[in-house]
Amino acid sequence: MKVSTFSKATIGLAAAATMGFGLVVPAANAAAAALTATQEDPAVSAIGPNTLVGVGSDTIQDVEYGVSQDLGSTPDGKLNLASWTATGTTAITYRSGGAPAAHPNGSGAGYTALKESLGISTTGSDGVARGDIDYSRASGFQGTEATNSGNANVAGAGVVTEIPFAIDSISFAAPAGSPFKLTNGGLGLTLANLADIYLGNVNEVNTTTGALQAETVAGTPDAGFIPIQAYLPKPGSGSRQFFLKDLNAVNNAVQLGSNKGDSFQTTNGTPTATGAYIGNTDLAGNPVQEHDGTAILEPNSASVATIAPFSGAKFIGYHNGLIADPSTKVAGTDYVLVPFDSAVGGTAHSVLPYTDNGGVYSPNATYKADGSETVGANTAKLTREVFNIVATRAIKNPNASVKNRALYDTFVGGGSKFCLDSATIQAYGFIKDSNCGNISRSADVASTPTVGTPVITGAVAGRTASFVFPVTSNSNGGGTLAVTINGNVYNTTVAAGSTTAAPIAVPTPAAGTFQYGTGASDGFTANLDGVGAAPVNPNPATPLTYSVAKSTATVSASALKIVHTSTGGYTIVRVTAPGLVPTGNVGVQLRTSTGVVKYAFPWKALGSGGALKYAFGKALAKGTYVVWVTYGGNGNINGAGWTKTAAVITVI
């Protein structure tokens, strides 16, 4: 790790403490040196075409800043890694050059931004366009939390892959004098206790013993008790998602919905200092930002018992002075983490996500084992992996582009740049993850592309037909189309932004009904990772059909202008049809200028090239005649009725 990594955090410090893994970090509560989220944000001028740009989780924004400092710059002097914070106040200007936009705040918002950038989700109001974001930060696996995130783990077939790099501890923050520290004989809270709190089964706590119970008279705290105010981060928070999942694991009776905390739990829906309250807004109506002690330290926090889920890593970072505490209070002094009452090992004991090394906190690796609770067949853990989410294409084809190579080298495998920077990761309060860089989990199959019925023009015998297939995919990012037409395989492309494939030129030498969509591999492959081809024909064994019309014949004739009555004469008859050599029979008549038939000759077969020297075969009476021709047609050419030609014969 570079010595300069924590230069901003150590300037002016008179003392530092060495953590167990050999990294020097600032002395506890060195608030003057701590960096705010806005200070951690990259300069727009430092972002180049090959910089990896990320957004998302508040939980891991700070550690990613630390890693970004270690990763340094590209050869052109731009950052290798630029991680926009969730809570920075300076609007983000993305590569696409759109209007500056607010920061995607939380794992869900970051994931949405990444999907918009990859083209697997339509662009929303966050200012993100294709190519703006290269990865997102997530404090919870987006692929398995089907109840709360709506995404399913698709076992390697997903558009994105979620790559773990560290382990965070989930704890519960409360004011320093919180009675929750006295619960269960001073051992702290169990997850079952928290499930009861967030379900409203208990809504007051004893200030002397920490005992939890429901009010005897709703809205009136019992003697010696104060009401509970429980907070959740706003929707989209990975920490919120993980915390609710844990509570559901230990509470089989009534599950906490994914929308829990989105409304007040009081009778009249109004938060008060004397009524139990669960919500994701504080008493001033502001959204509760995850890992921010502001809500639990509200002015009335002495008369109510406030509590909220809190990242152990963030708490350590605040306390050690690496990160500026947004509450402007001191972690570990003004507010604390409530101990977890663990029964792991068979004996109840109290455990916290950190150890105190002379006033400097470091992550407690044993919390991974101790921070769990089993109720019936369900086990919940208070540690969770944190992730970087990248496009699967970078993993499958790392050498396809400079950007793919950078994503792969930075995030994939235990030897990746991220995983090798474990000292920085631990300095920011995270537990080392032996699973760092694992690529086994992917998520989010984009909406299935479609192929519609083609628009076919020019399907006439002897010509070339044009097949234009309508296609759809998320963001219409383009792709390729393969289709079997009349036994031949044709390949074409779909341009980015287009909803139709480039026209396919198909020769149509004969009229009739023909087949397409008979190939097992026929389909539209969109420019999206993890999305199968949309079939041209879902059931190739039952071919789709198209028709080729007969061509239209044109008849003409030429003849000697003057003939003698004794010779009879002849005419040259021609039948033409584009792209075809007509065959079949023709008939000839000689008519007066007014159309009166004077001579009708028998039908004769056309010769080679669709022409025939038609000898009249008898003497003709004196006069002037116009040659009329008819054509009987064939399997590919429609017949032509009696047609007046330009041939005129004068018999003398």
C-alpha positions in Angstrom: 0.0 0.0 0.0 1.3 3.5 -0.8 2.4 5.6 2.1 0.4 8.4 0.7 -2.9 6.6 1.0 -3.9 8.2 4.3 -1.9 11.4 4.0 -5.1 13.5 4.1 -6.2 11.7 7.2 -2.9 11.9 9.1 -1.7 15.4 8.5 -1.4 17.3 11.8 -1.9 14.2 13.9 0.3 14.0 16.9 -0.2 10.3 17.4 -1.2 7.2 15.6 -1.9 3.7 16.6 -0.8 0.6 14.8 -3.5 -1.9 14.1 -3.0 -5.7 14.3 -2.4 -6.0 10.6 0.4 -3.5 10.5 -1.3 -0.5 9.1 -0.9 2.9 10.7 -4.2 4.8 11.1 -5.1 8.0 12.8 -5.6 8.2 16.5 -9.3 7.9 17.6 -11.6 10.8 17.0 -9.2 12.8 14.9 -12.1 14.5 13.3 -10.1 17.4 11.9 -8.4 15.0 9.5 -11.4 13.0 8.5 -12.7 13.2 4.9 -16.3 14.1 4.0 -18.1 12.3 1.2 -17.7 15.4 -1.0 -14.0 15.4 -0.4 -13.8 11.8 -1.4 -15.5 12.4 -4.7 -13.2 12.4 -7.7 -12.5 15.4 -9.8 -14.3 15.3 -13.1 -11.0 16.3 -14.8 -9.3 13.2 -13.4 -11.7 10.8 -15.1 -10.5 9.5 -18.4 -11.9 7.1 -21.1 -10.4 4.1 -19.3 -11.2 5.1 -15.7 -13.5 2.7 -14.0 -16.4 4.8 -12.7 -18.6 3.5 -9.9 -21.6 4.6 -7.8 -23.9 3.1 -5.2 -23.7 2.0 -1.6 -23.0 4.4 1.2 -21.5 1.6 3.3 -18.5 1.0 1.1 -18.0 4.4 -0.5 -15.2 5.3 1.9 -13.2 2.1 1.6 -13.5 2.4 -2.2 -12.0 5.9 -2.0 -9.1 4.5 0.0 -8.5 1.7 -2.6 -8.8 4.2 -5.4 -6.0 6.2 -3.9 -3.8 3.1 -3.9 -4.6 2.2 -7.5 -3.2 5.5 -8.7 -3.4 6.7 -12.3 -3.6 5.5 -15.8 -0.7 6.3 -18.2 -2.5 9.4 -19.4 -2.6 10.7 -15.8 -6.3 9.9 -15.2 -7.6 7.9 -12.2 -7.7 4.1 -12.6 -10.7 4.0 -10.3 -13.2 6.9 -9.6 -15.8 6.1 -7.1 -18.6 8.7 -6.7 -20.0 8.7 -3.2 -23.6 8.1 -2.3 -23.8 11.2 -0.1 -21.6 13.8 -1.8 -23.1 17.1 -2.3 -21.5 18.1 -5.6 -23.6 17.0 -8.6 -22.1 14.3 -10.8 -21.1 15.1 -14.3 -21.0 11.9 -16.3 -19.0 11.0 -19.4 -21.9 11.5 -21.6 -21.9 15.2 -20.8 -25.5 15.5 -19.7 -26.7 17.8 -17.0 -25.1 17.3 -13.6 -27.2 14.9 -11.6 -27.7 13.8 -8.0 -25.6 10.9 -6.6 -27.2 7.5 -6.8 -27.7 6.9 -3.1 -27.6 3.3 -2.0 -27.0 -0.2 -3.4 -30.3 -0.2 -5.3 -29.8 3.2 -6.9 -26.3 2.3 -7.9 -27.4 -0.9 -9.4 -30.1 0.9 -11.3 -27.5 3.3 -12.7 -25.2 0.5 -13.8 -28.0 -1.3 -15.6 -28.9 2.0 -17.4 -25.3 2.4 -18.3 -25.1 -1.2 -19.7 -28.3 -0.7 -21.6 -30.3 -3.5 -19.8 -32.6 -1.0 -18.2 -34.2 2.1 -19.7 -32.6 5.4 -18.7 -34.4 7.1 -15.8 -34.1 10.5 -14.2 -30.7 10.0 -12.7 -28.8 11.4 -15.6 -27.1 8.2 -16.5 -26.6 7.3 -20.2 -25.0 4.4 -21.9 -21.4 4.0 -20.9 -21.4 6.4 -18.0 -21.0 3.8 -15.2 -18.6 0.8 -15.2 -19.5 -0.8 -11.9 -21.7 -0.3 -8.9 -21.1 -0.7 -5.2 -23.5 -3.0 -3.2 -23.6 -3.7 0.5 -25.9 -6.7 -0.2 -26.0 -9.3 -2.9 -28.5 -8.1 -5.4 -29.0 -11.6 -6.9 -30.4 -13.6 -4.0 -32.7 -11.1 -2.1 -35.7 -12.0 -4.3 -38.1 -10.7 -1.7 -36.5 -7.3 -1.4 -34.7 -6.7 -4.6 -36.7 -8.5 -7.2 -33.6 -10.0 -8.7 -32.9 -13.7 -9.0 -29.5 -15.5 -8.9 -29.3 -16.8 -12.4 -26.2 -19.0 -11.9 -23.7 -17.4 -14.3 -26.2 -16.4 -17.0 -26.8 -12.9 -15.7 -26.0 -9.6 -17.3 -23.9 -8.6 -14.3 -21.7 -10.5 -11.9 -21.5 -9.5 -8.2 -18.0 -9.8 -6.9 -17.4 -9.8 -3.1 -14.3 -8.1 -1.7 -14.9 -7.8 2.1 -17.2 -8.6 5.0 -19.1 -6.0 6.9 -20.7 -6.3 10.3 -24.3 -5.2 10.9 -24.9 -3.8 14.3 -27.4 -1.5 16.0 -26.6 2.1 16.9 -28.2 3.9 19.8 -27.3 7.0 22.0 -24.5 6.3 24.5 -26.9 6.1 27.5 -29.3 3.7 25.7 -31.2 1.3 27.9 -30.8 -1.3 25.1 -27.3 -1.9 26.5 -28.9 -3.3 29.6 -31.3 -5.7 27.9 -30.8 -9.4 28.6 -28.8 -8.8 31.7 -26.5 -6.4 30.0 -25.6 -8.7 27.1 -27.5 -6.5 24.6 -30.1 -7.4 22.0 -30.8 -10.6 20.1 -32.2 -10.6 16.6 -35.5 -12.0 18.0 -35.6 -8.8 20.2 -35.1 -6.7 17.1 -37.8 -8.5 15.1 -40.2 -7.9 18.0 -39.2 -4.2 18.0 -39.6 -3.8 14.2 -42.9 -5.7 14.1 -44.3 -3.5 16.9 -44.7 -6.5 19.3 -42.8 -4.5 21.9 -42.7 -0.7 21.9 -41.2 0.3 25.2 -38.0 -0.4 27.1 -37.2 -0.3 30.8 -34.6 2.4 31.6 -33.1 0.4 34.5 -33.2 -3.2 33.3 -33.5 -2.9 29.5 -36.6 -5.1 29.6 -38.8 -4.9 26.5 -42.5 -5.1 26.5 -45.7 -3.7 24.8 -47.4 -0.7 26.5 -50.2 -1.7 28.8 -52.2 1.3 27.6 -51.4 2.1 24.0 -49.7 5.5 23.7 -48.9 5.7 27.4 -45.5 4.4 28.6 -45.6 2.3 31.7 -43.8 3.4 34.8 -40.0 3.1 34.4 -40.3 2.6 30.6 -39.7 4.9 27.7 -41.1 4.4 24.2 -39.0 2.9 21.4 -38.3 4.8 18.2 -36.8 2.4 15.6 -35.5 3.6 12.3 -34.7 2.0 9.0 -32.6 3.5 6.1 -34.7 4.6 3.2 -35.7 2.1 0.5 -32.9 1.1 -1.9 -30.4 0.7 0.9 -28.5 -2.6 0.8 -28.1 -2.5 4.6 -31.8 -2.1 5.1 -32.4 -5.1 2.7 -30.0 -7.3 4.6 -31.2 -6.3 8.1 -34.9 -7.1 7.2 -33.8 -10.4 5.7 -32.1 -11.3 9.0 -35.1 -10.3 11.1 -37.3 -12.4 8.9 -35.0 -15.4 9.3 -35.6 -15.4 13.1 -39.3 -14.5 13.0 -41.4 -17.2 11.3 -44.8 -15.9 12.4 -45.2 -12.6 10.6 -42.6 -11.6 8.0 -41.4 -8.0 7.9 -42.3 -6.7 4.4 -39.7 -5.1 2.2 -41.7 -1.9 2.6 -41.3 -2.0 6.4 -40.5 1.4 7.8 -42.1 3.3 4.9 -44.9 4.4 7.2 -45.4 5.2 10.8 -46.5 2.5 13.2 -48.5 4.7 15.4 -52.3 4.8 15.6 -52.7 8.2 14.0 -49.7 8.0 11.8 -48.0 10.9 13.4 -44.6 10.5 15.2 -44.5 11.8 18.7 -42.1 11.8 21.6 -44.4 9.5 23.5 -45.5 7.0 20.9 -43.7 4.0 19.5 -42.5 4.8 16.0 -40.9 2.9 13.2 -40.0 4.7 10.0 -37.4 5.7 7.4 -37.8 9.4 8.1 -36.7 11.1 11.3 -39.0 13.3 13.4 -38.2 16.3 11.1 -39.5 14.3 8.1 -36.0 13.8 6.6 -35.1 10.4 5.0 -32.9 8.3 7.3 -29.5 8.0 5.7 -27.9 4.6 6.4 -25.0 4.7 8.9 -25.7 8.3 10.0 -26.4 8.8 13.7 -28.4 12.0 13.2 -31.8 10.4 13.6 -30.9 8.5 16.8 -29.4 11.6 18.3 -32.5 13.8 17.9 -33.2 16.2 20.7 -35.8 13.9 22.3 -33.5 10.9 22.3 -33.3 11.1 26.1 -37.0 10.5 26.5 -37.3 7.8 23.9 -35.2 4.8 23.0 -33.9 5.3 19.5 -32.2 2.6 17.5 -31.2 1.9 13.9 -29.1 -0.7 12.0 -25.6 0.4 11.5 -22.5 -0.8 9.6 -19.7 -1.9 11.9 -17.1 -0.8 9.4 -18.6 2.7 9.1 -18.7 3.0 12.9 -15.0 2.0 13.0 -14.1 4.5 10.3 -15.9 7.3 12.1 -14.4 6.5 15.4 -10.9 6.2 14.1 -11.1 9.5 12.2 -10.8 8.2 8.7 -14.3 9.3 7.7 -16.1 12.5 8.7 -19.1 11.6 10.8 -22.2 13.1 9.1 -23.9 13.4 12.5 -21.1 15.7 13.6 -21.0 13.6 16.8 -18.4 11.2 18.0 -18.9 7.6 17.3 -18.2 5.6 20.5 -18.8 8.6 22.7 -22.1 10.3 21.7 -23.5 7.2 20.2 -22.5 3.6 20.5 -23.2 0.2 19.0 -25.5 -1.9 21.1 -23.9 -5.3 21.9 -25.3 -8.4 20.3 -26.5 -11.1 22.7 -24.9 -14.2 21.2 -25.7 -17.8 22.1 -23.0 -19.2 19.7 -21.0 -21.9 21.6 -23.9 -22.7 23.9 -23.2 -19.9 26.4 -24.8 -16.4 26.1 -22.2 -13.7 25.7 -21.9 -10.2 24.5 -20.2 -9.4 21.2 -19.4 -6.2 19.3 -18.2 -5.8 15.7 -14.9 -4.2 16.8 -12.1 -4.6 19.2 -10.6 -1.6 21.1 -6.9 -1.3 20.8 -6.0 1.6 23.1 -8.7 3.8 21.7 -8.3 2.7 18.1 -11.0 0.3 16.8 -10.3 -2.6 14.5 -12.7 -5.1 12.9 -13.5 -8.1 15.1 -13.0 -11.1 13.0 -14.8 -13.4 15.5 -18.0 -11.4 14.9 -18.5 -13.4 11.7 -19.0 -16.6 13.8 -20.5 -15.0 17.0 -22.8 -12.7 15.1 -25.4 -15.2 14.2 -28.7 -16.5 15.7 -30.6 -19.7 15.0 -34.4 -19.9 15.5 -35.9 -23.2 14.5 -34.5 -24.2 11.1 -33.4 -20.6 10.3 -30.0 -19.0 11.0 -29.4 -15.3 10.5 -25.9 -13.8 10.4 -25.0 -10.3 11.3 -22.1 -10.2 8.8 -22.5 -9.8 5.1 -20.3 -9.6 2.1 -20.0 -6.4 0.2 -19.7 -6.3 -3.5 -18.6 -4.6 -6.7 -21.0 -5.3 -9.5 -19.6 -5.4 -13.1 -20.8 -6.4 -16.5 -20.5 -10.2 -17.1 -18.9 -9.5 -20.5 -15.8 -8.2 -18.8 -15.4 -11.5 -17.1 -16.2 -13.7 -20.1 -14.2 -11.6 -22.6 -11.5 -9.6 -20.6 -9.4 -9.0 -23.7 -12.2 -7.6 -25.8 -11.4 -4.1 -24.8 -9.1 -2.0 -22.6 -12.1 -1.4 -20.3 -12.9 -5.1 -20.0 -9.3 -5.8 -19.1 -9.3 -3.1 -16.5 -12.5 -4.4 -14.9 -11.2 -7.9 -14.8 -7.8 -7.0 -13.3 -9.3 -4.8 -10.7 -12.1 -7.0 -9.4 -11.8 -10.6 -10.5 -10.1 -13.2 -8.4 -8.0 -13.3 -5.2 -5.1 -11.8 -7.1 -7.1 -8.8 -8.3 -5.9 -5.3 -7.4 -8.9 -4.9 -5.1 -8.3 -8.1 -3.2 -4.5 -7.4 -2.9 -5.3 -4.1 -1.1 -6.7 -5.9 1.9 -4.7 -3.7 4.3 -6.7 -0.7 3.2 -9.9 -2.6 3.3 -9.3 -3.7 6.9 -8.2 -0.2 7.9 -11.7 1.0 6.9 -13.2 -1.5 9.3 -14.0 -4.4 7.1 -13.2 -8.1 7.8 -11.0 -9.8 5.3 -13.0 -12.0 2.9 -11.5 -15.3 1.8 -14.1 -15.2 -1.0 -12.7 -12.0 -2.4 -12.9 -11.8 -6.2 -15.3 -14.8 -6.5 -17.3 -14.7 -9.8 -19.8 -17.5 -9.3 -22.8 -15.3 -8.7 -24.5 -13.3 -11.4 -27.8 -11.5 -11.5 -30.5 -9.9 -13.6 -31.5 -11.3 -17.0 -32.6 -8.3 -19.0 -36.0 -8.3 -20.6 -36.2 -10.9 -23.3 -35.5 -9.6 -26.8 -38.2 -10.2 -29.4 -38.4 -10.8 -33.1 -41.5 -9.9 -35.0 -43.1 -10.9 -38.3 -40.9 -9.5 -41.1 -42.0 -6.9 -43.6 -41.4 -8.5 -47.0 -41.2 -6.5 -50.1 -40.3 -7.4 -53.7 -41.3 -11.1 -53.3 -41.9 -11.6 -57.0 -40.6 -14.5 -59.1 -37.3 -13.6 -60.8 -36.5 -10.8 -58.4 -34.9 -10.3 -55.0 -37.1 -9.9 -52.0 -36.2 -7.7 -49.0 -36.9 -9.1 -45.5 -37.0 -6.6 -42.7 -37.4 -8.1 -39.2 -38.6 -5.9 -36.3 -36.7 -6.6 -33.1 -36.8 -5.2 -29.6 -34.4 -5.3 -26.6 -33.8 -3.1 -23.6 -32.5 0.3 -24.7 -32.4 -1.1 -28.2 -28.7 -1.6 -28.0 -28.5 -3.5 -31.3 -27.2 -6.9 -32.0 -27.2 -9.6 -34.7 -29.9 -11.6 -36.4 -29.7 -15.0 -38.0 -32.5 -16.6 -40.0 -33.0 -19.5 -42.3 -35.0 -18.6 -45.4 -35.9 -21.3 -48.0 -33.0 -23.5 -46.7 -30.3 -20.8 -46.7 -29.0 -19.1 -43.6 -28.8 -15.3 -43.6 -27.0 -13.1 -41.1 -27.6 -9.4 -40.6 -27.1 -6.8 -38.0 -29.2 -4.5 -35.8 -27.8 -1.0 -35.3 -27.7 0.5 -31.9 -30.9 2.5 -31.4 -32.7 0.7 -34.2 -35.9 -1.5 -33.8 -35.4 -3.3 -37.1 -32.6 -5.5 -38.5 -30.8 -4.4 -41.7 -32.7 -5.7 -44.7 -32.0 -9.2 -45.9 -31.9 -9.6 -49.6 -33.4 -13.0 -50.6 -33.4 -14.2 -54.3 -36.9 -15.4 -55.3 -36.4 -17.3 -58.6 -39.8 -19.0 -58.5 -43.3 -18.2 -57.4 -45.0 -20.1 -54.7 -45.1 -20.6 -50.9 -41.8 -21.0 -49.2 -40.5 -21.4 -45.6 -38.4 -19.4 -43.1 -37.5 -19.8 -39.5 -36.6 -23.4 -39.8 -33.1 -23.2 -38.3 -32.6 -24.2 -34.7 -30.2 -21.3 -34.2 -32.3 -18.7 -35.9 -32.7 -15.7 -33.6 -31.9 -12.2 -32.6 -28.9 -11.9 -30.2 -29.0 -8.5 -28.5 -25.9 -6.7 -27.4 -26.6 -7.7 -23.8 -24.7 -10.1 -21.6 -26.6 -13.0 -20.1 -29.6 -12.7 -22.6 -30.4 -15.6 -24.8 -31.3 -15.1 -28.5 -34.9 -14.3 -29.2 -36.1 -17.0 -31.6 -37.4 -16.1 -35.1 -39.7 -19.1 -34.8 -40.2 -20.6 -31.3 -41.1 -24.0 -33.0 -38.8 -24.5 -36.1 -40.4 -27.9 -36.7 -43.4 -26.0 -37.8 -42.0 -23.6 -40.5 -43.2 -20.1 -41.0 -44.2 -19.4 -44.6 -44.1 -16.5 -47.1 -45.4 -16.2 -50.6 -43.7 -15.2 -53.8 -46.0 -13.8 -56.5 -45.8 -14.5 -60.2 -44.0 -12.0 -62.3 -45.7 -9.8 -64.9 -45.1 -10.4 -68.5 -44.4 -7.7 -71.2 -45.1 -8.7 -74.8 -43.9 -7.0 -77.9 -43.5 -7.7 -81.6 -41.5 -6.5 -84.6 -42.1 -7.2 -88.3 -41.2 -6.3 -91.8 -43.0 -3.1 -92.6 -43.9 -4.0 -96.2 -44.6 -7.5 -97.5 -46.0 -8.9 -100.6 -49.3 -10.8 -100.7 -47.6 -13.8 -102.0 -45.0 -14.2 -99.2 -47.3 -14.0 -96.2 -44.5 -12.6 -94.0 -43.7 -13.1 -90.3 -43.3 -11.3 -87.0 -40.8 -11.6 -84.2 -42.7 -12.0 -80.9 -40.9 -11.3 -77.6 -42.1 -11.9 -74.0 -40.0 -10.5 -71.1 -40.2 -10.7 -67.3 -37.6 -9.2 -65.0 -35.0 -11.8 -63.9 -36.7 -14.7 -65.8 -36.6 -16.3 -69.2 -40.2 -16.7 -70.2 -41.5 -20.0 -71.5 -45.0 -21.0 -72.7 -47.2 -20.2 -75.6 -48.1 -17.1 -77.5 -50.9 -16.3 -79.9 -50.8 -13.7 -82.8 -53.5 -11.7 -84.5 -53.4 -9.2 -87.3 -56.0 -6.4 -86.8 -57.0 -3.3 -88.6 -56.1 0.1 -87.1 -59.6 0.0 -85.5 -59.0 -3.3 -83.8 -61.0 -5.6 -86.1 -59.4 -9.0 -86.3 -58.5 -10.0 -89.8 -56.3 -12.9 -89.2 -56.0 -15.2 -86.1 -53.1 -17.6 -86.0 -52.7 -20.7 -83.8 -50.8 -20.7 -80.5 -47.1 -21.5 -80.7 -44.4 -22.2 -78.1 -41.8 -19.5 -77.4 -38.3 -20.3 -78.4 -35.1 -19.7 -76.5 -34.8 -16.4 -74.8 -38.5 -15.9 -74.7 -38.7 -15.0 -78.4 -40.4 -16.6 -81.4 -40.2 -15.9 -85.2 -43.8 -16.4 -86.0 -44.4 -17.1 -89.7 -47.9 -16.3 -90.9 -47.8 -19.3 -93.3 -50.2 -17.9 -95.9 -50.8 -15.1 -98.3 -52.3 -11.9 -96.8 -54.7 -9.6 -98.5 -53.6 -6.1 -99.3 -53.9 -3.7 -96.5 -52.3 -2.4 -93.3 -52.4 -4.5 -90.2 -51.4 -4.1 -86.6 -49.8 -7.1 -84.8 -51.5 -8.2 -81.6 -50.0 -10.7 -79.2 -51.2 -12.7 -76.2 -49.2 -14.8 -73.8 -50.5 -17.8 -71.9 -48.1 -17.5 -68.9 -46.4 -20.2 -66.9 -45.7 -21.2 -63.3 -43.7 -18.1 -62.5 -45.2 -15.5 -64.9 -48.7 -14.4 -65.2 -50.2 -14.5 -68.7 -50.8 -11.4 -70.8 -54.0 -10.7 -72.6 -54.3 -9.6 -76.2 -51.9 -6.7 -76.5 -51.5 -4.2 -79.3 -47.9 -4.0 -80.3 -45.9 -1.4 -82.2 -45.5 -3.7 -85.2 -47.4 -2.5 -88.3 -47.4 -4.5 -91.6 -48.4 -3.1 -95.0 -49.2 -5.8 -97.6 -48.9 -4.7 -101.2 
